[in-house]
Amino acid sequence: MISKKILVEIPAGLHLRPISVLCNYSLDYKSTILIKIGEKTVNAKSVLSVLSACVKHGDEIELICEGTDEEEALTMIAKIIQGGLGSEFIKK
């Protein structure tokens, strides 16, 4: 298991559109990918789960990955969150 703390700098926080991008990338990995904010931990592969975390601009989250491809998953998910989950990350 590995983890990394990230500051969410997306102006509107994690709302439906960026969450859908996040979940689509998370589903590419075999590892379990969790997002922890405060005392709440949610599954990064579930849109409703991440939406329920109510992550806002300026919140610090912790990404937690565990599994065979955990390092690759953590690197990519951290990169896309820090990149703002914008249109350049939407899969075609």
C-alpha distances in whole Angstrom, upper triangle without the diagonal:
4,7,11,14,17,20,22,25,26,30,30,26,24,27,27,28,25,23,24,23,20,19,21,19,16,18,18,14,13,9,9,10,11,13,14,17,19,18,18,15,16,15,15,17,20,22,24,21,20,24,24,21,24,23,26,26,25,22,19,16,12,10,7,6,4,7,10,10,7,9,12,11,10,13,16,15,15,18,20,19,21,23,25,24,28,30,29,25,27,27,31
4,7,11,13,17,19,22,24,27,27,24,22,25,26,26,23,21,23,22,18,19,21,18,15,18,18,14,14,11,11,10,11,12,13,16,18,18,18,15,16,15,15,17,20,22,24,21,19,23,23,21,23,21,23,24,23,20,17,14,10,8,6,6,7,9,11,11,7,7,11,10,8,10,13,13,12,15,17,17,18,20,22,22,25,28,27,23,26,26,29
4,7,10,14,15,19,20,24,24,20,19,23,24,24,21,19,21,20,16,17,20,17,15,18,18,15,16,12,12,10,9,10,10,13,15,15,15,13,14,14,13,16,19,20,22,19,17,20,21,18,20,18,20,20,19,16,13,10,7,5,4,6,9,12,14,13,9,9,12,10,7,10,13,11,10,13,15,14,15,18,19,19,23,26,25,22,24,25,29
4,6,10,12,15,17,21,22,18,17,21,23,23,19,18,21,19,16,18,20,17,15,19,19,17,18,15,14,11,11,10,10,12,14,16,16,14,15,15,14,17,19,21,22,19,17,20,21,17,19,16,18,18,16,14,10,8,5,5,7,9,12,15,17,15,12,11,13,11,8,9,12,10,8,11,13,12,12,15,17,17,21,24,23,20,23,24,28
4,7,10,13,15,18,19,16,16,19,22,22,18,18,21,19,16,18,21,18,17,20,21,19,21,18,16,13,12,10,9,10,12,14,14,13,15,16,14,18,20,20,22,19,16,19,19,16,17,14,15,14,12,10,7,6,4,6,9,12,15,18,21,19,15,14,16,14,11,12,14,12,9,12,14,11,11,15,15,17,20,23,23,21,23,25,29
4,6,9,11,15,16,13,13,17,19,19,15,15,19,17,14,17,19,17,16,20,21,20,22,19,18,14,13,10,10,10,13,16,15,14,15,16,14,18,19,19,21,18,15,17,18,15,15,12,12,11,10,8,6,5,6,8,11,14,17,20,22,20,16,15,16,14,11,12,13,10,7,10,11,8,8,11,12,13,17,20,20,18,21,23,26
4,6,9,12,13,10,12,15,18,19,15,16,19,18,15,18,21,19,18,22,23,22,25,22,21,17,15,12,12,11,13,16,16,16,17,18,16,20,21,20,21,19,16,17,18,15,14,10,10,8,6,6,4,6,9,11,14,17,21,24,26,23,20,19,20,18,15,15,15,13,10,12,12,9,8,11,11,13,16,20,20,19,21,24,27
4,6,8,10,7,8,12,15,15,12,12,16,15,13,16,18,17,17,21,22,22,24,22,21,17,15,12,12,11,14,17,16,16,16,17,15,18,18,17,18,17,13,14,16,13,12,8,7,6,5,6,6,7,10,12,15,18,22,24,26,24,21,20,20,18,15,15,15,12,10,12,11,7,7,10,8,11,13,17,18,16,18,21,25
4,6,9,7,10,13,16,15,12,14,17,16,15,18,20,19,19,23,24,24,27,25,24,20,19,15,16,14,17,20,19,19,19,20,18,21,21,19,21,20,16,16,18,16,14,10,9,5,6,8,9,11,14,15,19,21,25,27,29,26,23,23,22,20,18,17,17,14,12,12,12,8,7,9,7,10,12,16,16,16,18,22,25
4,6,5,7,10,13,12,9,11,14,13,13,16,18,17,18,21,23,23,26,25,24,20,19,16,17,15,18,21,20,20,19,20,17,19,19,17,19,19,15,14,17,15,13,10,8,6,8,10,12,12,15,16,20,22,25,28,29,26,24,23,22,20,18,18,17,14,13,13,11,8,8,9,5,8,9,13,14,14,16,19,22
4,6,9,10,13,13,11,14,16,16,16,19,21,21,22,25,26,27,30,29,27,23,22,19,19,17,20,23,22,22,21,22,20,22,22,19,20,20,17,16,18,16,13,11,8,5,8,11,14,15,18,19,23,25,29,31,33,30,28,27,26,24,22,22,21,18,17,17,15,12,12,12,9,11,11,15,17,17,18,22,24
4,7,7,10,10,10,11,14,15,15,17,19,20,21,23,25,26,29,28,26,22,21,18,19,16,19,22,20,20,19,20,18,20,19,16,17,18,14,13,15,14,11,9,7,6,10,11,14,15,19,19,23,25,28,31,33,30,28,28,27,24,23,23,21,18,18,18,15,13,14,14,10,11,12,15,17,17,17,21,24
4,6,10,10,9,10,13,13,13,15,18,18,18,21,23,24,26,25,23,19,17,14,15,13,15,18,16,17,16,17,15,17,17,14,15,15,11,10,12,11,8,6,4,4,8,8,11,11,15,16,19,21,25,27,30,27,25,25,24,21,20,20,19,16,15,16,14,10,12,13,9,10,12,15,17,16,17,20,23
4,7,8,6,6,10,10,9,11,14,15,15,17,20,20,23,22,20,16,15,12,13,12,15,17,15,15,13,14,12,14,13,10,12,12,8,7,10,9,7,5,6,8,11,10,12,11,14,14,17,19,22,25,27,24,22,23,22,19,18,19,17,13,14,15,12,9,12,13,9,9,11,14,16,15,15,18,21
4,6,6,6,9,10,11,12,14,16,16,18,21,22,24,24,21,18,17,14,16,15,18,20,17,17,15,15,13,15,13,10,11,12,9,7,10,10,8,8,9,10,14,13,16,15,17,17,20,22,25,27,29,27,25,26,24,21,21,22,19,16,17,18,15,12,15,15,12,10,12,14,17,15,15,18,20
4,6,5,6,9,10,10,12,14,15,16,19,21,23,23,21,18,17,16,18,17,20,22,19,18,15,15,13,13,11,8,9,11,9,7,11,12,11,11,12,14,17,17,19,17,19,19,21,22,25,27,28,26,25,26,24,21,21,22,19,16,18,19,15,14,17,16,13,11,12,13,16,14,13,16,18
4,5,5,7,9,10,11,13,14,16,18,20,23,23,22,19,19,17,20,19,23,24,21,20,17,17,14,14,13,10,12,14,12,10,14,15,13,13,14,15,18,18,20,18,20,19,22,22,25,27,28,25,24,25,23,20,20,21,18,15,17,17,13,12,15,14,11,9,9,10,13,11,10,13,15
4,5,5,6,9,10,11,12,14,16,18,21,21,19,16,16,14,17,17,20,22,19,18,16,15,12,13,13,10,12,13,10,10,14,13,13,11,12,13,15,15,16,15,17,16,19,19,23,24,26,23,21,22,20,17,17,17,15,12,13,13,10,9,12,11,8,5,7,9,11,9,9,12,15
4,5,5,6,9,10,10,12,15,16,19,18,17,14,13,12,15,15,18,20,17,15,12,11,9,9,9,6,9,10,7,7,11,11,11,10,12,14,16,15,16,14,15,14,16,17,20,22,24,21,20,21,19,16,16,17,15,11,13,14,11,10,13,13,11,8,10,12,14,12,11,13,16
4,5,5,6,9,10,11,13,15,18,18,17,15,15,14,18,18,22,23,20,18,14,13,10,9,9,6,10,11,9,10,13,14,14,14,16,17,20,19,20,17,18,17,18,19,21,22,23,21,20,22,20,16,17,18,15,13,15,16,12,12,15,15,13,9,11,11,13,11,9,11,13
4,6,5,6,9,10,12,14,17,17,17,14,15,15,18,19,23,24,21,19,16,14,11,10,11,9,13,14,12,12,16,16,16,15,16,17,19,19,19,17,18,16,18,18,20,21,22,19,19,19,17,14,15,15,12,10,13,12,9,10,13,12,10,7,8,9,10,7,6,8,11
4,6,5,6,9,10,12,15,14,14,11,11,11,14,16,19,21,18,16,13,11,7,8,9,8,12,12,9,11,14,14,14,13,15,16,18,16,16,14,14,12,14,14,17,18,19,17,16,16,15,11,12,13,10,7,10,11,8,8,11,11,10,7,10,12,12,9,9,11,14
4,5,5,6,9,10,13,13,12,10,11,11,15,17,20,21,18,15,12,9,6,5,6,6,10,10,9,11,14,14,15,14,17,19,20,19,19,16,16,13,14,14,16,17,18,16,15,17,15,12,13,15,12,9,13,14,11,11,15,15,14,11,13,14,15,12,11,11,15
4,6,5,7,10,13,14,14,12,14,15,18,20,24,25,21,19,15,12,9,7,9,9,13,14,12,14,17,17,19,18,20,21,23,22,22,19,19,16,17,16,18,18,19,16,16,18,15,12,14,15,12,10,14,14,11,13,16,15,15,11,13,13,14,10,9,8,11
4,5,5,8,11,12,12,11,13,14,18,20,23,24,21,18,16,13,9,8,11,12,15,15,13,16,19,18,19,18,20,21,22,21,20,17,17,14,15,13,16,16,16,13,13,14,11,9,11,12,8,7,11,11,9,11,14,13,14,10,13,13,13,9,9,9,12
4,5,6,9,9,9,7,10,11,15,17,21,21,19,15,13,9,6,5,9,11,14,13,12,15,17,16,18,17,20,21,22,20,19,16,15,11,12,10,12,13,14,11,11,13,11,7,9,11,9,7,11,12,11,11,15,15,15,12,15,16,16,12,13,12,16
4,5,8,9,9,9,12,14,18,20,24,24,21,17,14,11,8,6,9,11,14,14,13,16,18,18,20,20,23,24,25,23,22,19,18,15,15,12,14,13,14,12,13,15,13,10,13,14,12,11,14,16,14,15,18,18,18,15,18,18,18,14,14,12,15
4,7,9,11,11,14,16,20,23,26,26,23,20,17,14,11,9,13,14,18,17,17,19,22,21,23,22,25,26,27,25,24,21,19,16,16,13,14,13,12,10,11,13,11,8,12,13,10,11,14,15,14,16,18,18,19,16,18,18,17,14,13,11,14
4,5,8,8,12,15,18,21,25,25,22,18,16,13,11,9,13,16,19,17,17,20,22,21,24,22,25,26,27,25,23,20,18,14,13,10,10,9,9,7,8,10,8,6,10,12,10,10,14,15,14,16,19,19,20,17,20,21,20,16,17,15,18
4,7,9,13,16,19,22,25,25,22,18,16,13,12,11,14,17,20,18,18,21,23,22,25,24,27,29,29,27,25,21,19,15,13,10,9,7,7,7,8,11,10,9,12,14,13,13,16,18,18,19,22,23,23,21,24,24,23,20,20,18,21
4,6,10,13,16,19,22,22,19,16,14,11,11,10,14,17,19,17,17,20,21,20,23,22,25,27,27,24,22,18,16,12,10,6,5,4,6,6,6,9,10,7,9,12,12,12,14,17,17,18,20,22,22,20,24,25,24,20,21,20,23
4,7,10,13,16,19,18,16,12,11,8,8,8,11,15,16,14,14,18,18,17,20,19,23,25,25,22,20,16,14,10,8,6,5,6,9,9,8,11,12,9,10,14,14,12,14,17,17,17,20,22,22,20,23,25,25,21,21,21,24
4,7,10,13,16,16,14,10,9,6,5,7,10,13,15,12,11,15,16,14,17,16,19,21,21,18,16,13,10,7,6,5,7,9,12,10,8,11,11,8,8,12,11,9,11,14,14,13,16,18,18,17,20,22,22,18,19,19,23
4,6,10,13,13,10,6,6,5,5,8,10,12,13,10,9,13,13,11,14,13,17,19,19,16,14,10,8,6,5,6,9,12,15,14,11,13,14,11,10,13,14,11,12,15,15,13,16,19,18,17,21,23,23,20,21,21,25
4,7,10,11,8,6,5,6,6,10,11,12,13,10,8,11,11,9,11,10,13,15,15,12,10,7,6,5,6,9,12,15,18,17,14,15,16,13,11,14,14,10,11,14,14,11,14,17,16,15,19,22,22,19,20,21,25
4,6,7,6,4,6,9,10,13,14,15,15,11,10,13,12,8,11,10,13,15,14,11,9,6,5,6,8,11,14,17,20,19,16,17,19,16,13,16,17,14,13,17,17,14,16,19,18,18,22,25,25,22,24,25,29
4,6,5,6,8,12,12,16,15,16,15,12,10,12,11,7,9,8,10,12,12,8,7,5,7,9,11,15,17,21,24,23,19,20,22,19,16,19,19,16,15,18,18,14,16,19,18,18,21,25,26,23,24,26,30
4,6,8,11,14,15,19,19,19,18,15,13,15,13,10,11,10,12,14,13,9,8,8,9,12,13,17,20,23,26,25,22,23,25,22,19,22,22,19,18,21,21,18,19,22,21,22,25,28,29,27,28,30,34
4,7,10,14,16,19,18,19,18,14,14,15,13,10,13,13,15,18,17,13,12,11,11,13,14,17,19,22,26,26,22,24,25,22,20,23,24,21,20,23,23,20,22,25,24,24,27,30,31,29,30,31,35
4,7,10,12,15,14,15,14,10,10,12,10,7,10,11,14,17,17,13,12,10,10,12,13,16,18,21,24,24,21,23,24,21,19,22,22,19,18,22,21,18,21,23,22,22,25,28,29,26,27,28,32
4,7,9,12,12,13,13,9,9,12,10,8,11,12,15,18,18,14,13,10,9,10,9,12,14,17,21,20,17,19,21,17,16,19,19,16,16,20,19,17,19,22,21,20,24,26,27,24,25,26,29
4,6,9,8,10,9,6,6,9,8,7,11,11,15,18,18,15,14,11,11,10,10,12,14,17,20,19,17,19,20,16,15,18,18,14,16,19,18,15,19,21,19,18,21,24,25,22,22,23,26
4,5,6,8,9,6,7,10,10,10,13,13,17,19,20,17,16,13,12,10,10,10,12,14,17,16,14,17,17,14,14,17,16,13,15,18,17,15,18,20,19,17,21,23,23,20,20,20,24
4,6,7,9,7,6,10,11,10,13,12,16,18,19,16,15,12,11,9,9,10,12,14,17,15,13,15,15,11,11,14,13,9,12,14,13,12,15,17,16,14,17,19,20,16,16,17,20
4,7,9,8,8,11,13,13,15,15,19,21,22,20,19,16,15,12,12,12,13,14,16,15,14,16,15,12,13,16,14,11,14,16,14,14,18,19,18,15,18,19,20,16,16,15,19
4,6,5,6,9,10,11,14,14,18,20,22,20,19,16,16,14,15,15,16,17,20,19,17,20,19,15,16,19,17,14,17,19,17,16,19,20,19,16,19,20,21,18,17,17,20
4,5,5,6,9,10,12,13,16,18,20,18,19,16,17,15,17,17,19,21,23,21,20,22,21,17,18,20,18,15,17,19,16,15,18,19,17,14,16,17,19,16,15,16,19
4,6,5,6,9,10,12,16,19,21,19,20,17,18,17,18,19,21,22,25,24,22,25,24,20,21,23,21,18,20,22,19,17,21,22,19,17,19,21,23,20,19,20,22
4,5,5,7,10,11,15,18,20,17,17,14,15,14,15,16,18,20,23,22,20,22,22,18,18,21,20,16,18,21,18,17,20,21,19,17,20,22,24,21,20,21,24
4,5,5,7,8,12,14,16,14,14,11,13,12,14,15,18,20,23,21,19,21,20,17,16,19,17,13,15,17,15,13,16,18,16,14,17,19,21,18,18,19,22
4,5,6,8,11,14,16,14,15,14,15,15,17,19,21,24,26,25,23,24,24,20,20,22,20,16,17,20,17,15,18,19,16,15,17,19,21,19,18,20,23
4,5,8,12,15,17,14,16,14,16,16,17,19,22,24,27,26,24,26,26,22,21,24,22,19,20,22,20,17,20,22,19,18,20,23,25,22,22,24,27
4,6,9,13,14,11,12,10,12,13,15,17,20,23,26,25,22,24,24,20,19,21,21,17,17,20,18,15,18,20,17,17,20,22,24,22,22,24,27
4,6,10,12,10,12,11,14,15,18,20,23,26,29,27,25,26,26,22,21,23,22,18,18,20,18,15,17,19,16,16,18,21,23,21,21,24,27
4,7,9,6,9,8,11,13,16,18,22,25,27,25,23,23,23,20,18,20,19,15,15,17,15,12,14,16,13,14,16,19,21,19,20,23,26
4,6,6,9,10,14,15,19,21,25,28,30,28,25,26,25,22,20,21,21,17,16,18,16,13,14,15,13,14,16,19,21,20,21,24,27
4,6,9,11,14,16,20,22,26,29,31,29,26,26,25,23,20,21,20,17,15,17,15,12,12,13,11,13,15,18,20,19,21,24,27
4,7,9,13,15,19,22,26,29,31,28,25,25,25,23,20,20,20,18,15,17,16,13,12,14,12,15,17,21,22,21,23,26,29
4,6,10,13,16,19,23,26,28,26,23,23,24,21,18,19,19,16,14,16,16,12,12,15,14,15,18,22,23,21,23,26,29
4,7,10,13,16,20,23,26,24,20,20,21,19,16,17,18,15,12,15,15,12,12,15,14,16,19,23,23,21,23,26,30
4,7,10,13,16,20,22,21,17,17,18,16,13,15,15,12,10,14,14,10,11,15,14,15,18,22,22,20,22,24,28
4,6,10,13,17,19,18,14,14,16,13,10,13,14,11,10,13,14,11,12,16,16,16,20,23,23,21,23,24,28
4,7,10,13,16,14,11,11,13,10,7,10,11,8,8,11,12,10,12,15,15,15,19,22,21,18,20,21,25
4,7,10,13,12,9,10,12,10,7,11,12,10,10,14,15,14,15,18,19,18,22,24,24,21,22,23,27
4,7,10,9,5,8,9,7,6,10,11,10,11,14,15,15,17,19,20,19,22,24,24,20,22,22,25
4,7,8,5,9,11,9,9,13,14,13,14,17,18,18,20,22,23,22,26,28,27,23,24,24,27
4,6,5,9,10,9,11,14,15,14,16,19,20,20,22,24,25,23,27,28,27,23,25,24,27
4,6,8,9,10,12,14,15,15,17,19,20,21,23,25,26,24,28,29,27,24,25,23,26
4,6,6,6,9,10,11,12,14,16,17,18,20,21,23,21,24,25,23,20,21,20,23
4,6,5,6,8,10,10,12,14,15,16,18,20,21,20,23,25,23,20,22,21,24
4,5,5,6,9,10,11,12,14,16,16,18,20,19,23,24,22,19,22,21,24
4,6,5,6,9,10,11,12,14,15,16,19,17,20,21,19,16,19,18,21
4,5,5,6,8,10,11,12,14,15,17,15,18,20,18,15,17,16,20
4,6,5,6,8,10,11,12,14,16,15,18,20,19,16,18,18,22
4,6,5,6,9,10,11,12,15,14,17,19,17,14,17,18,21
4,5,5,6,9,10,10,13,11,14,16,14,11,14,14,17
4,5,5,6,9,10,11,10,13,15,14,11,13,14,18
4,6,5,6,8,10,10,13,16,15,13,15,17,20
4,6,5,6,9,9,12,14,12,10,14,15,19
4,5,5,6,5,8,11,9,7,10,12,16
4,5,5,5,9,12,12,10,12,15,18
4,5,8,10,13,13,12,15,17,21
4,6,7,10,9,9,12,15,18
4,5,9,9,9,11,15,18
4,7,8,6,8,11,14
4,5,6,7,11,13
4,5,5,9,10
4,6,8,10
4,6,9
4,6
4
